[in-house]
């Protein structure tokens, strides 16, 4: 398969502290972000009005910013609470989507201490 590369094609996007491959289609490229699966990526693309058949490197800065805002604020864009991966959190009782660096980290230091 040959890919005709436009002039403003970006091979790597930086979103939520993760490198996104510009050669992959948008929803599949978004799955490189921790906490974003295929279903959530397709839903984010639909809510942000981004064509799912385009490559991630073809997106403009406005479209990438729109995808980022939808991923950070899913309930403002009417993504149902049952779709989020953090439902009724024990600490604050809210529904949220943990992506990128917002999730809790599991370090190796806990394992070494024993």
TIBABA-288694 format. One line per 10 residues: for each residue y, z, x of N, C-alpha, C. Coordinates in nm, 4 decimals. Layout:
Y/Z/X/Y/Z/X/Y/Z/X; ...;
***
This chain:
-0.1170/0.0000/0.0840/0.0000/0.0000/0.0000/0.1238/0.0000/0.0889; 0.2103/-0.0931/0.0663/0.3340/-0.0974/0.1434/0.4459/-0.0340/0.0619; 0.5327/0.0304/0.1307/0.6433/0.1001/0.0681/0.7731/0.0407/0.1206; 0.8529/-0.0156/0.0309/0.9819/-0.0706/0.0703/1.0802/0.0455/0.0751; 1.1308/0.0718/0.1924/1.2164/0.1877/0.2133/1.3620/0.1480/0.1932; 1.4317/0.2127/0.0980/1.5744/0.1845/0.0823/1.6540/0.2410/0.1998; 1.7806/0.2034/0.2078/1.8634/0.2445/0.3211/1.8848/0.3956/0.3261; 1.9026/0.4585/0.2116/1.9315/0.6019/0.2089/1.8052/0.6834/0.1812; 1.6952/0.6440/0.2380/1.5683/0.7141/0.2195/1.5611/0.8313/0.3166; 1.5321/0.9505/0.2645/1.5174/1.0686/0.3495/1.3692/1.1028/0.3591;
1.3189/1.1099/0.4796/1.1766/1.1367/0.4978/1.1422/1.2832/0.4762; 1.2392/1.3716/0.4959/1.2156/1.5146/0.4759/1.3349/1.5742/0.4017; 1.3055/1.6469/0.2936/1.4066/1.7245/0.2214/1.3799/1.8712/0.2500; 1.4859/1.9504/0.2530/1.4706/2.0947/0.2718/1.5076/2.1629/0.1411; 1.4083/2.2187/0.0719/1.4301/2.2846/-0.0565/1.3613/2.4205/-0.0520; 1.4337/2.5261/-0.0823/1.3800/2.6626/-0.0874/1.3040/2.6984/0.0397; 1.3635/2.6713/0.1528/1.3058/2.7022/0.2840/1.1712/2.6342/0.3069; 1.1522/2.5186/0.2476/1.0281/2.4430/0.2630/1.0626/2.2970/0.2878; 0.9918/2.2349/0.3800/1.0089/2.0918/0.4032/0.9292/2.0150/0.2991; 0.9956/1.9188/0.2353/0.9326/1.8373/0.1322/0.9173/1.6965/0.1870;
0.7980/1.6416/0.1774/0.7689/1.5078/0.2282/0.8339/1.4042/0.1376; 0.9175/1.3185/0.1936/0.9876/1.2176/0.1160/0.9014/1.0999/0.0760; 0.7850/1.0840/0.1380/0.6976/0.9715/0.1047/0.6129/0.9971/-0.0194; 0.6002/1.1218/-0.0604/0.5194/1.1551/-0.1777/0.6035/1.1433/-0.3039; 0.5373/1.1253/-0.4183/0.6091/1.1214/-0.5455/0.6637/1.2605/-0.5750; 0.7714/1.2651/-0.6515/0.8504/1.3872/-0.6673/0.7678/1.5085/-0.7113; 0.6889/1.5003/-0.8196/0.6179/1.6226/-0.8603/0.5177/1.6715/-0.7566; 0.4512/1.5795/-0.6901/0.3521/1.6186/-0.5903/0.4199/1.6702/-0.4634; 0.5389/1.6219/-0.4344/0.6132/1.6731/-0.3194/0.6617/1.8154/-0.3458; 0.6954/1.8460/-0.4713/0.7424/1.9804/-0.5049/0.6324/2.0847/-0.4936;
0.5071/2.0426/-0.4993/0.3975/2.1393/-0.4896/0.3852/2.1985/-0.3500; 0.4582/2.1466/-0.2533/0.4582/2.2055/-0.1193/0.5291/2.3408/-0.1189; 0.6116/2.3673/-0.2196/0.6824/2.4946/-0.2305/0.5854/2.5990/-0.2840; 0.5833/2.7146/-0.2212/0.4942/2.8218/-0.2639/0.5321/2.8677/-0.4043; 0.4351/2.8722/-0.4939/0.4587/2.9149/-0.6308/0.4818/2.8003/-0.7270; 0.4840/2.6769/-0.6788/0.5044/2.5600/-0.7646/0.3756/2.4795/-0.7664; 0.3147/2.4709/-0.8842/0.1935/2.3920/-0.9011/0.2260/2.2571/-0.9618; 0.1228/2.1798/-0.9899/0.1455/2.0454/-1.0442/0.2074/2.0499/-1.1830; 0.1561/2.1362/-1.2709/0.2091/2.1413/-1.4076/0.3550/2.1854/-1.4080; 0.3871/2.2866/-1.3289/0.5248/2.3348/-1.3230/0.6159/2.2291/-1.2617;
0.5668/2.1564/-1.1616/0.6473/2.0516/-1.0978/0.6768/1.9379/-1.1957; 0.5768/1.8975/-1.2751/0.6002/1.7927/-1.3745/0.6996/1.8398/-1.4802; 0.6889/1.9657/-1.5219/0.7807/2.0189/-1.6220/0.9234/2.0274/-1.5678; 0.9378/2.0680/-1.4432/1.0707/2.0759/-1.3809/1.1330/1.9370/-1.3722; 1.0538/1.8374/-1.3360/1.1060/1.6996/-1.3289/1.1503/1.6511/-1.4661; 1.0737/1.6857/-1.5688/1.1091/1.6435/-1.7037/1.2379/1.7111/-1.7500; 1.2532/1.8406/-1.7215/1.3734/1.9133/-1.7637/1.4969/1.8697/-1.6848; 1.4771/1.8252/-1.5608/1.5899/1.7819/-1.4775/1.6202/1.6333/-1.4948; 1.5476/1.5645/-1.5819/1.5652/1.4208/-1.6069/1.5488/1.3382/-1.4802; 1.4430/1.3685/-1.4041/1.4104/1.2947/-1.2826/1.2829/1.2161/-1.3096;
1.2835/1.0883/-1.2739/1.1670/1.0025/-1.2946/1.0523/1.0501/-1.2059; 0.9351/1.0729/-1.2658/0.8219/1.1256/-1.1894/0.7545/1.0188/-1.1051; 0.7895/0.8935/-1.1255/0.7266/0.7849/-1.0501/0.8046/0.7479/-0.9245; 0.9178/0.8126/-0.9013/0.9963/0.7857/-0.7806/0.9463/0.8702/-0.6651; 0.9773/0.8263/-0.5447/0.9441/0.9027/-0.4246/1.0513/1.0090/-0.4021; 1.0130/1.1181/-0.3396/1.1079/1.2279/-0.3171/1.2203/1.1862/-0.2227; 1.1943/1.0943/-0.1326/1.2968/1.0491/-0.0397/1.4027/0.9617/-0.1035; 1.3768/0.9101/-0.2224/1.4726/0.8242/-0.2919/1.5729/0.9036/-0.3750; 1.5523/1.0341/-0.3899/1.6394/1.1142/-0.4752/1.7751/1.1367/-0.4097; 1.8774/1.1417/-0.4934/2.0120/1.1697/-0.4430/2.0306/1.3211/-0.4311;
2.1408/1.3606/-0.3717/2.1697/1.5034/-0.3559/2.1889/1.5711/-0.4915; 2.2495/1.4998/-0.5876/2.2705/1.5579/-0.7203/2.1375/1.5844/-0.7894; 2.0435/1.4901/-0.7756/1.9125/1.5086/-0.8386/1.8348/1.6226/-0.7730; 1.8444/1.6350/-0.6414/1.7768/1.7453/-0.5732/1.8393/1.8794/-0.6129; 1.9703/1.8814/-0.6287/2.0378/2.0038/-0.6712/1.9983/2.0409/-0.8138; 1.9836/1.9404/-0.8993/1.9418/1.9651/-1.0376/1.7996/2.0216/-1.0414; 1.7086/1.9654/-0.9606/1.5723/2.0182/-0.9526/1.5733/2.1628/-0.9038; 1.6568/2.1906/-0.8067/1.6655/2.3254/-0.7512/1.7148/2.4255/-0.8551; 1.8160/2.3883/-0.9338/1.8681/2.4803/-1.0351/1.7672/2.5035/-1.1464; 1.6910/2.4008/-1.1832/1.5889/2.4187/-1.2867/1.4789/2.5118/-1.2362;
1.4401/2.4982/-1.1091/1.3356/2.5853/-1.0552/1.3833/2.7294/-1.0416; 1.5104/2.7501/-1.0091/1.5616/2.8857/-0.9928/1.5900/2.9550/-1.1256; 1.6259/2.8790/-1.2296/1.6590/2.9358/-1.3607/1.5762/2.8685/-1.4698; 1.4458/2.8921/-1.4748/1.3623/2.8179/-1.5694/1.3890/2.8520/-1.7154; 1.4266/2.9760/-1.7454/1.4447/3.0125/-1.8854/1.5751/2.9596/-1.9427; 1.6717/2.9244/-1.8585/1.7940/2.8621/-1.9081/1.7677/2.7204/-1.9565; 1.6626/2.6581/-1.9046/1.6280/2.5215/-1.9431/1.5131/2.5193/-2.0428; 1.4932/2.6310/-2.1139/1.3958/2.6442/-2.2223/1.2522/2.6198/-2.1780; 1.2194/2.6644/-2.0576/1.0799/2.6661/-2.0148/1.0214/2.7945/-2.0707; 0.9110/2.7868/-2.1471/0.8590/2.9060/-2.2153/0.8125/3.0136/-2.1176;
0.8171/3.1379/-2.1636/0.7815/3.2517/-2.0784/0.6349/3.2486/-2.0388; 0.5486/3.1946/-2.1246/0.4059/3.1913/-2.0914/0.3763/3.0939/-1.9783; 0.4708/3.0061/-1.9473/0.4504/2.9074/-1.8419/0.4813/2.9643/-1.7038; 0.5545/3.0725/-1.6978/0.5972/3.1293/-1.5705/0.4841/3.2093/-1.5073; 0.4855/3.2190/-1.3753/0.3754/3.2850/-1.3067/0.3971/3.4347/-1.2880; 0.5054/3.4890/-1.3389/0.5303/3.6326/-1.3278/0.5743/3.6841/-1.4633; 0.4795/3.7193/-1.5476/0.5106/3.7602/-1.6836/0.5131/3.9119/-1.6929; 0.6167/3.9642/-1.7543/0.6335/4.1081/-1.7759/0.6093/4.1866/-1.6477; 0.6966/4.1651/-1.5528/0.6862/4.2313/-1.4230/0.6856/4.3828/-1.4406; 0.6058/4.4513/-1.3615/0.5921/4.5960/-1.3729/0.7229/4.6662/-1.3376;
0.7946/4.6151/-1.2393/0.9167/4.6819/-1.1930/1.0328/4.6705/-1.2909; 1.0588/4.5490/-1.3414/1.1756/4.5326/-1.4275/1.1428/4.4823/-1.5677; 1.0185/4.4455/-1.5961/0.9787/4.4037/-1.7296/1.0237/4.2649/-1.7691; 1.0721/4.1851/-1.6740/1.1216/4.0510/-1.7045/1.0164/3.9464/-1.6731; 1.0326/3.8299/-1.7335/0.9500/3.7142/-1.7017/1.0242/3.6312/-1.5987; 0.9568/3.5905/-1.4910/1.0240/3.5115/-1.3885/0.9245/3.4202/-1.3199; 0.9770/3.3256/-1.2461/0.8967/3.2327/-1.1670/0.9265/3.2624/-1.0214; 0.8278/3.3055/-0.9464/0.8500/3.3345/-0.8055/0.8182/3.2105/-0.7249; 0.9184/3.1586/-0.6579/0.9002/3.0409/-0.5739/0.9678/3.0640/-0.4411; 0.9131/3.0056/-0.3396/0.9757/3.0120/-0.2088/0.9811/3.1530/-0.1543;
1.0975/3.1960/-0.1106/1.1127/3.3256/-0.0457/1.1342/3.4389/-0.1433; 1.1378/3.4126/-0.2733/1.1613/3.5190/-0.3694/1.0366/3.6015/-0.3959; 0.9193/3.5487/-0.3622/0.7954/3.6217/-0.3880/0.7763/3.7360/-0.2906; 0.6874/3.8257/-0.3250/0.6565/3.9362/-0.2349/0.5739/3.8842/-0.1193; 0.6043/3.9327/-0.0012/0.5332/3.8864/0.1169/0.4159/3.9781/0.1459; 0.3079/3.9204/0.1917/0.1916/3.9965/0.2344/0.1816/3.9763/0.3838; 0.2124/4.0799/0.4587/0.2159/4.0677/0.6034/0.0849/4.1067/0.6683; 0.0716/4.0694/0.7939/-0.0469/4.1019/0.8712/-0.0389/4.2455/0.9205; 0.0811/4.3019/0.9243/0.0981/4.4369/0.9779/0.0213/4.5406/0.8967; 0.0027/4.5182/0.7670/-0.0741/4.6113/0.6848/-0.2207/4.6120/0.7270;
-0.2696/4.4991/0.7676/-0.4091/4.4892/0.8071/-0.4319/4.5505/0.9448; -0.3322/4.5417/1.0336/-0.3471/4.5929/1.1695/-0.3397/4.7449/1.1742; -0.2704/4.8058/1.0792/-0.2479/4.9490/1.0823/-0.3740/5.0324/1.0638; -0.4817/4.9748/1.0147/-0.6009/5.0496/0.9790/-0.6901/5.0733/1.0917;
***
